[in-house]
Amino acid sequence: MDDVAAMLDELAGEIARCDKCRLAATRTQTVPGEGPVGARVMLIGEGPGEQEDLSGRPFVGAAGQLLTRLLHEAGLERSDVFITNLVKCRPPGNRVPAPDEMAACRPYLDAQIALLNPRFVCLLGRPATQALMDPTAAISKVHGVPQERDGMVYVPLYHPAAALHQASLADTLVADMRRLGQLLRSAL
Ligand code: URA
């Protein structure tokens, strides 16, 4: 475990020095992700927003506060899960990361997944779902439906930011999070 923590720290250092894509030029700082080394659940969002860029921590803005409440629906605390993003630098104006930006950053995410070896990987929103699970997936069709692959269970979910703008999605997310909680309990 100490080794994994050290390797995650080393990776965060590498990320902090990264200049592999144009996002390096506009970031305040990198946002590598955070969470306990033994986390059974990993959450993957899209990319840091303004608050995350300023603080260096993932999901600390409005979407993050909603995410923390949603995790409670699944019986989880934020401190139970490892949270990161597809890209570790803020896309200007919070635009969706470009394919080449996601590709440049992907080795960092793959290394984090390999080091943490989580049992459950929650994919928050379309970009994460398409990048990690199925490039053609429609989040409106696959949300909440777990898919097991390579010893990991992928759980695509709506992005909490979408639920901030659309109340009906918030209800859907709450229902999906409760199902996630059942899944986690049944897999104990
Ligand atoms: N949205 C994301 O996808 N990630 C964050 O860290 C914050 C908002």
py3Dmol code that shows the C-alpha trace and the ligand (Angstrom):
import py3Dmol

protein = """\
ATOM      1  CA  MET A   1       0.000   0.000   0.000  1.00  0.00           C
ATOM      2  CA  ASP A   2       2.809   2.404   0.860  1.00  0.00           C
ATOM      3  CA  ASP A   3       4.349   1.567  -2.485  1.00  0.00           C
ATOM      4  CA  VAL A   4       1.117   2.345  -4.313  1.00  0.00           C
ATOM      5  CA  ALA A   5       0.759   5.641  -2.427  1.00  0.00           C
ATOM      6  CA  ALA A   6       4.323   6.551  -3.352  1.00  0.00           C
ATOM      7  CA  MET A   7       3.751   5.644  -6.997  1.00  0.00           C
ATOM      8  CA  LEU A   8       0.530   7.689  -7.103  1.00  0.00           C
ATOM      9  CA  ASP A   9       2.451  10.633  -5.631  1.00  0.00           C
ATOM     10  CA  GLU A  10       5.190  10.213  -8.192  1.00  0.00           C
ATOM     11  CA  LEU A  11       2.572  10.128 -10.945  1.00  0.00           C
ATOM     12  CA  ALA A  12       0.981  13.320  -9.546  1.00  0.00           C
ATOM     13  CA  GLY A  13       4.415  14.941  -9.756  1.00  0.00           C
ATOM     14  CA  GLU A  14       4.774  13.851 -13.357  1.00  0.00           C
ATOM     15  CA  ILE A  15       1.304  15.235 -14.120  1.00  0.00           C
ATOM     16  CA  ALA A  16       2.243  18.556 -12.474  1.00  0.00           C
ATOM     17  CA  ARG A  17       5.166  18.885 -14.913  1.00  0.00           C
ATOM     18  CA  CYS A  18       3.179  17.751 -17.957  1.00  0.00           C
ATOM     19  CA  ASP A  19       3.115  19.851 -21.098  1.00  0.00           C
ATOM     20  CA  LYS A  20       1.893  17.211 -23.545  1.00  0.00           C
ATOM     21  CA  CYS A  21      -1.112  19.220 -24.755  1.00  0.00           C
ATOM     22  CA  ARG A  22      -2.354  22.791 -25.100  1.00  0.00           C
ATOM     23  CA  LEU A  23      -4.222  22.687 -21.759  1.00  0.00           C
ATOM     24  CA  ALA A  24      -0.878  23.096 -19.979  1.00  0.00           C
ATOM     25  CA  ALA A  25      -0.683  26.690 -21.249  1.00  0.00           C
ATOM     26  CA  THR A  26      -3.945  27.842 -19.659  1.00  0.00           C
ATOM     27  CA  ARG A  27      -4.120  25.868 -16.399  1.00  0.00           C
ATOM     28  CA  THR A  28      -3.469  27.384 -12.981  1.00  0.00           C
ATOM     29  CA  GLN A  29      -2.393  23.963 -11.760  1.00  0.00           C
ATOM     30  CA  THR A  30      -2.989  20.313 -12.519  1.00  0.00           C
ATOM     31  CA  VAL A  31      -5.699  18.278 -10.773  1.00  0.00           C
ATOM     32  CA  PRO A  32      -4.398  14.716 -10.584  1.00  0.00           C
ATOM     33  CA  GLY A  33      -7.172  13.267  -8.417  1.00  0.00           C
ATOM     34  CA  GLU A  34      -7.453  12.156  -4.818  1.00  0.00           C
ATOM     35  CA  GLY A  35      -8.642   9.346  -2.616  1.00  0.00           C
ATOM     36  CA  PRO A  36      -7.483   6.437  -0.511  1.00  0.00           C
ATOM     37  CA  VAL A  37      -5.107   3.869  -1.957  1.00  0.00           C
ATOM     38  CA  GLY A  38      -7.348   0.932  -1.025  1.00  0.00           C
ATOM     39  CA  ALA A  39     -10.460   2.469  -2.664  1.00  0.00           C
ATOM     40  CA  ARG A  40     -12.837  -0.153  -4.045  1.00  0.00           C
ATOM     41  CA  VAL A  41     -14.616   2.544  -6.047  1.00  0.00           C
ATOM     42  CA  MET A  42     -13.061   4.975  -8.499  1.00  0.00           C
ATOM     43  CA  LEU A  43     -14.963   7.893 -10.059  1.00  0.00           C
ATOM     44  CA  ILE A  44     -13.905   9.383 -13.375  1.00  0.00           C
ATOM     45  CA  GLY A  45     -15.259  12.782 -14.456  1.00  0.00           C
ATOM     46  CA  GLU A  46     -14.521  14.898 -17.488  1.00  0.00           C
ATOM     47  CA  GLY A  47     -12.039  17.570 -16.540  1.00  0.00           C
ATOM     48  CA  PRO A  48     -11.380  20.145 -13.836  1.00  0.00           C
ATOM     49  CA  GLY A  49     -13.573  23.249 -13.739  1.00  0.00           C
ATOM     50  CA  GLU A  50     -12.684  26.688 -12.396  1.00  0.00           C
ATOM     51  CA  GLN A  51     -12.755  25.798  -8.692  1.00  0.00           C
ATOM     52  CA  GLU A  52     -10.771  22.615  -9.305  1.00  0.00           C
ATOM     53  CA  ASP A  53      -8.168  24.507 -11.352  1.00  0.00           C
ATOM     54  CA  LEU A  54      -7.785  26.996  -8.491  1.00  0.00           C
ATOM     55  CA  SER A  55      -7.658  24.430  -5.684  1.00  0.00           C
ATOM     56  CA  GLY A  56      -5.893  21.518  -7.398  1.00  0.00           C
ATOM     57  CA  ARG A  57      -8.604  19.142  -6.140  1.00  0.00           C
ATOM     58  CA  PRO A  58     -11.274  17.334  -8.204  1.00  0.00           C
ATOM     59  CA  PHE A  59     -15.002  17.997  -7.861  1.00  0.00           C
ATOM     60  CA  VAL A  60     -14.912  20.798  -5.281  1.00  0.00           C
ATOM     61  CA  GLY A  61     -17.276  23.206  -7.117  1.00  0.00           C
ATOM     62  CA  ALA A  62     -21.076  23.046  -7.374  1.00  0.00           C
ATOM     63  CA  ALA A  63     -21.066  19.713  -9.261  1.00  0.00           C
ATOM     64  CA  GLY A  64     -18.693  18.331  -6.649  1.00  0.00           C
ATOM     65  CA  GLN A  65     -20.957  19.326  -3.783  1.00  0.00           C
ATOM     66  CA  LEU A  66     -23.839  17.568  -5.508  1.00  0.00           C
ATOM     67  CA  LEU A  67     -21.593  14.554  -6.116  1.00  0.00           C
ATOM     68  CA  THR A  68     -20.797  14.338  -2.391  1.00  0.00           C
ATOM     69  CA  ARG A  69     -24.538  14.269  -1.609  1.00  0.00           C
ATOM     70  CA  LEU A  70     -25.159  11.690  -4.344  1.00  0.00           C
ATOM     71  CA  LEU A  71     -22.441   9.444  -2.952  1.00  0.00           C
ATOM     72  CA  HIS A  72     -24.398   9.340   0.306  1.00  0.00           C
ATOM     73  CA  GLU A  73     -27.319   7.798  -1.645  1.00  0.00           C
ATOM     74  CA  ALA A  74     -24.972   4.910  -2.435  1.00  0.00           C
ATOM     75  CA  GLY A  75     -23.847   4.689   1.198  1.00  0.00           C
ATOM     76  CA  LEU A  76     -20.463   6.181   0.333  1.00  0.00           C
ATOM     77  CA  GLU A  77     -18.429   9.050   1.737  1.00  0.00           C
ATOM     78  CA  ARG A  78     -16.147  11.078  -0.487  1.00  0.00           C
ATOM     79  CA  SER A  79     -13.240   9.811   1.567  1.00  0.00           C
ATOM     80  CA  ASP A  80     -14.120   6.216   0.543  1.00  0.00           C
ATOM     81  CA  VAL A  81     -13.576   6.768  -3.186  1.00  0.00           C
ATOM     82  CA  PHE A  82     -10.785   7.821  -5.520  1.00  0.00           C
ATOM     83  CA  ILE A  83     -11.940  10.711  -7.709  1.00  0.00           C
ATOM     84  CA  THR A  84     -10.218  11.832 -10.861  1.00  0.00           C
ATOM     85  CA  ASN A  85     -10.922  13.055 -14.391  1.00  0.00           C
ATOM     86  CA  LEU A  86     -10.242  12.115 -18.002  1.00  0.00           C
ATOM     87  CA  VAL A  87      -7.994  15.164 -18.305  1.00  0.00           C
ATOM     88  CA  LYS A  88      -5.998  16.624 -15.440  1.00  0.00           C
ATOM     89  CA  CYS A  89      -6.020  20.256 -16.615  1.00  0.00           C
ATOM     90  CA  ARG A  90      -8.989  22.590 -16.992  1.00  0.00           C
ATOM     91  CA  PRO A  91     -10.279  23.003 -20.533  1.00  0.00           C
ATOM     92  CA  PRO A  92     -10.799  26.763 -21.032  1.00  0.00           C
ATOM     93  CA  GLY A  93     -14.404  27.786 -20.422  1.00  0.00           C
ATOM     94  CA  ASN A  94     -15.123  24.224 -19.228  1.00  0.00           C
ATOM     95  CA  ARG A  95     -15.485  22.973 -22.788  1.00  0.00           C
ATOM     96  CA  VAL A  96     -15.434  19.222 -23.418  1.00  0.00           C
ATOM     97  CA  PRO A  97     -11.799  18.062 -23.705  1.00  0.00           C
ATOM     98  CA  ALA A  98     -10.709  17.578 -27.322  1.00  0.00           C
ATOM     99  CA  PRO A  99      -9.891  14.034 -28.486  1.00  0.00           C
ATOM    100  CA  ASP A 100      -6.144  14.783 -28.693  1.00  0.00           C
ATOM    101  CA  GLU A 101      -6.187  16.235 -25.165  1.00  0.00           C
ATOM    102  CA  MET A 102      -7.905  13.127 -23.830  1.00  0.00           C
ATOM    103  CA  ALA A 103      -5.429  10.942 -25.700  1.00  0.00           C
ATOM    104  CA  ALA A 104      -2.429  12.878 -24.347  1.00  0.00           C
ATOM    105  CA  CYS A 105      -3.711  12.534 -20.781  1.00  0.00           C
ATOM    106  CA  ARG A 106      -4.902   8.929 -21.048  1.00  0.00           C
ATOM    107  CA  PRO A 107      -1.647   7.265 -19.915  1.00  0.00           C
ATOM    108  CA  TYR A 108      -1.983   9.054 -16.548  1.00  0.00           C
ATOM    109  CA  LEU A 109      -5.514   7.748 -16.085  1.00  0.00           C
ATOM    110  CA  ASP A 110      -4.532   4.247 -17.167  1.00  0.00           C
ATOM    111  CA  ALA A 111      -1.643   4.305 -14.689  1.00  0.00           C
ATOM    112  CA  GLN A 112      -3.965   5.428 -11.878  1.00  0.00           C
ATOM    113  CA  ILE A 113      -6.437   2.638 -12.686  1.00  0.00           C
ATOM    114  CA  ALA A 114      -3.629   0.064 -12.803  1.00  0.00           C
ATOM    115  CA  LEU A 115      -2.160   1.250  -9.479  1.00  0.00           C
ATOM    116  CA  LEU A 116      -5.484   1.427  -7.640  1.00  0.00           C
ATOM    117  CA  ASN A 117      -7.034  -1.650  -9.258  1.00  0.00           C
ATOM    118  CA  PRO A 118     -10.556  -0.657  -8.154  1.00  0.00           C
ATOM    119  CA  ARG A 119     -13.408  -3.156  -8.355  1.00  0.00           C
ATOM    120  CA  PHE A 120     -15.927  -0.488  -9.447  1.00  0.00           C
ATOM    121  CA  VAL A 121     -15.290   2.362 -11.873  1.00  0.00           C
ATOM    122  CA  CYS A 122     -18.056   4.963 -12.078  1.00  0.00           C
ATOM    123  CA  LEU A 123     -17.972   6.910 -15.330  1.00  0.00           C
ATOM    124  CA  LEU A 124     -19.480  10.371 -14.871  1.00  0.00           C
ATOM    125  CA  GLY A 125     -21.014  11.606 -18.107  1.00  0.00           C
ATOM    126  CA  ARG A 126     -20.685  10.876 -21.797  1.00  0.00           C
ATOM    127  CA  PRO A 127     -16.982  11.580 -22.407  1.00  0.00           C
ATOM    128  CA  ALA A 128     -15.845   9.251 -19.597  1.00  0.00           C
ATOM    129  CA  THR A 129     -18.357   6.575 -20.607  1.00  0.00           C
ATOM    130  CA  GLN A 130     -17.308   6.692 -24.248  1.00  0.00           C
ATOM    131  CA  ALA A 131     -13.585   6.823 -23.460  1.00  0.00           C
ATOM    132  CA  LEU A 132     -13.536   3.944 -20.967  1.00  0.00           C
ATOM    133  CA  MET A 133     -16.473   1.715 -21.874  1.00  0.00           C
ATOM    134  CA  ASP A 134     -17.928   2.124 -25.338  1.00  0.00           C
ATOM    135  CA  PRO A 135     -17.144   4.896 -27.872  1.00  0.00           C
ATOM    136  CA  THR A 136     -20.683   4.708 -29.254  1.00  0.00           C
ATOM    137  CA  ALA A 137     -22.572   4.609 -25.936  1.00  0.00           C
ATOM    138  CA  ALA A 138     -25.473   7.005 -25.395  1.00  0.00           C
ATOM    139  CA  ILE A 139     -25.482   7.940 -21.714  1.00  0.00           C
ATOM    140  CA  SER A 140     -29.302   8.220 -21.829  1.00  0.00           C
ATOM    141  CA  LYS A 141     -29.417   4.481 -22.645  1.00  0.00           C
ATOM    142  CA  VAL A 142     -26.575   3.023 -20.580  1.00  0.00           C
ATOM    143  CA  HIS A 143     -26.706   5.063 -17.368  1.00  0.00           C
ATOM    144  CA  GLY A 144     -26.967   2.967 -14.231  1.00  0.00           C
ATOM    145  CA  VAL A 145     -26.300  -0.316 -16.042  1.00  0.00           C
ATOM    146  CA  PRO A 146     -23.132  -1.996 -14.750  1.00  0.00           C
ATOM    147  CA  GLN A 147     -20.853  -3.692 -17.241  1.00  0.00           C
ATOM    148  CA  GLU A 148     -18.133  -6.083 -16.084  1.00  0.00           C
ATOM    149  CA  ARG A 149     -14.907  -6.162 -18.062  1.00  0.00           C
ATOM    150  CA  ASP A 150     -11.352  -7.258 -17.247  1.00  0.00           C
ATOM    151  CA  GLY A 151     -12.204  -7.831 -13.591  1.00  0.00           C
ATOM    152  CA  MET A 152     -13.680  -4.356 -13.182  1.00  0.00           C
ATOM    153  CA  VAL A 153     -17.293  -3.271 -13.037  1.00  0.00           C
ATOM    154  CA  TYR A 154     -17.927  -0.096 -15.036  1.00  0.00           C
ATOM    155  CA  VAL A 155     -20.957   1.922 -13.944  1.00  0.00           C
ATOM    156  CA  PRO A 156     -21.876   4.738 -16.338  1.00  0.00           C
ATOM    157  CA  LEU A 157     -23.767   7.591 -14.698  1.00  0.00           C
ATOM    158  CA  TYR A 158     -25.013  11.005 -15.715  1.00  0.00           C
ATOM    159  CA  HIS A 159     -22.546  13.751 -14.852  1.00  0.00           C
ATOM    160  CA  PRO A 160     -23.634  15.642 -11.709  1.00  0.00           C
ATOM    161  CA  ALA A 161     -23.189  18.957 -13.571  1.00  0.00           C
ATOM    162  CA  ALA A 162     -25.961  17.871 -15.963  1.00  0.00           C
ATOM    163  CA  ALA A 163     -28.238  17.283 -12.978  1.00  0.00           C
ATOM    164  CA  LEU A 164     -27.570  20.828 -11.746  1.00  0.00           C
ATOM    165  CA  HIS A 165     -29.275  22.122 -14.882  1.00  0.00           C
ATOM    166  CA  GLN A 166     -32.034  19.519 -15.258  1.00  0.00           C
ATOM    167  CA  ALA A 167     -34.054  18.415 -12.238  1.00  0.00           C
ATOM    168  CA  SER A 168     -35.309  15.210 -13.875  1.00  0.00           C
ATOM    169  CA  LEU A 169     -31.697  14.062 -14.295  1.00  0.00           C
ATOM    170  CA  ALA A 170     -31.097  14.664 -10.610  1.00  0.00           C
ATOM    171  CA  ASP A 171     -33.887  12.175  -9.808  1.00  0.00           C
ATOM    172  CA  THR A 172     -32.371   9.689 -12.253  1.00  0.00           C
ATOM    173  CA  LEU A 173     -28.936  10.113 -10.676  1.00  0.00           C
ATOM    174  CA  VAL A 174     -30.346   9.549  -7.196  1.00  0.00           C
ATOM    175  CA  ALA A 175     -32.024   6.326  -8.406  1.00  0.00           C
ATOM    176  CA  ASP A 176     -28.815   5.174 -10.134  1.00  0.00           C
ATOM    177  CA  MET A 177     -26.754   5.939  -7.032  1.00  0.00           C
ATOM    178  CA  ARG A 178     -29.133   3.893  -4.881  1.00  0.00           C
ATOM    179  CA  ARG A 179     -28.711   0.987  -7.322  1.00  0.00           C
ATOM    180  CA  LEU A 180     -24.962   1.436  -7.111  1.00  0.00           C
ATOM    181  CA  GLY A 181     -25.268   1.193  -3.326  1.00  0.00           C
ATOM    182  CA  GLN A 182     -27.173  -2.105  -3.675  1.00  0.00           C
ATOM    183  CA  LEU A 183     -24.537  -3.399  -6.081  1.00  0.00           C
ATOM    184  CA  LEU A 184     -21.738  -2.458  -3.679  1.00  0.00           C
ATOM    185  CA  ARG A 185     -23.478  -4.114  -0.754  1.00  0.00           C
ATOM    186  CA  SER A 186     -24.239  -7.290  -2.714  1.00  0.00           C
ATOM    187  CA  ALA A 187     -20.599  -7.517  -3.797  1.00  0.00           C
ATOM    188  CA  LEU A 188     -19.196  -7.274  -0.267  1.00  0.00           C
TER     189      LEU A 188
END
"""
ligand_1 = """\
8
URA
N -16.509 18.364 -13.478
C -15.664 17.333 -13.742
O -15.879 16.566 -14.668
N -14.616 17.190 -12.958
C -14.344 17.978 -11.928
O -13.332 17.755 -11.255
C -15.240 19.031 -11.664
C -16.311 19.211 -12.450
"""
view = py3Dmol.view(width=600, height=400)
view.addModel(protein, "pdb")
view.setStyle({"model": 0}, {"cartoon": {"style": "trace"}})
view.addModel(ligand_1, "xyz")
view.setStyle({"model": 1}, {"stick": {}})
view.zoomTo()
view.show()
